[in-house]
């Protein structure tokens, strides 16, 4: 996850690009992995991804 975002203090626009890339990679993974998984695993994967994103945003904006 952190490889999508360079370390250090960054302007807000860079952070938004970073979050966008993270969401894009999650979306691609979701579309690739989800059809191969049962629906309950699919939704737990999605909720875990969203939880990771919210933690990342809180950490970044803190």
C-alpha positions in Angstrom: 0.0 0.0 0.0 2.7 2.5 0.9 4.5 1.9 -2.3 1.7 3.8 -4.1 2.5 6.8 -2.0 5.9 8.4 -1.5 7.0 9.1 2.0 7.3 12.5 3.6 5.2 15.7 3.8 3.2 16.1 0.6 0.7 18.7 -0.5 -3.0 17.8 -0.5 -3.1 17.2 -4.2 -0.4 14.6 -4.0 -2.3 12.9 -1.2 -5.5 12.8 -3.3 -3.6 11.3 -6.2 -2.2 8.7 -3.8 -5.7 7.8 -2.4 -7.0 7.7 -6.0 -4.3 5.2 -7.0 -5.0 3.1 -3.9 -8.7 3.0 -4.7 -8.0 2.2 -8.3 -5.7 -0.7 -7.4 -8.4 -2.0 -4.9 -11.0 -1.7 -7.6 -8.9 -3.7 -10.1 -8.1 -6.3 -7.5 -11.8 -6.5 -6.5 -12.9 -7.1 -10.1 -10.1 -9.7 -10.6 -10.5 -11.6 -7.3 -14.2 -11.2 -6.6 -15.6 -13.4 -9.4 -13.3 -16.3 -8.2 -14.5 -16.0 -4.6 -17.8 -16.8 -2.8 -19.8 -13.7 -2.1 -19.2 -13.6 1.7 -15.4 -13.7 1.1 -15.9 -11.0 -1.5 -17.7 -8.6 0.8 -15.2 -9.2 3.6 -12.3 -8.4 1.2 -14.1 -5.2 0.3 -14.8 -4.1 3.8 -11.1 -4.9 4.8 -9.9 -2.8 1.9 -12.2 0.1 2.9 -11.0 -0.2 6.5 -7.4 0.0 5.4 -8.1 3.0 3.3 -9.8 4.9 6.1 -6.9 4.1 8.5 -4.5 5.3 5.9 -6.4 8.6 5.4 -6.6 9.1 9.2 -2.9 8.5 9.5 -2.1 10.8 6.5 -4.3 13.7 7.7 -3.2 13.4 11.3 
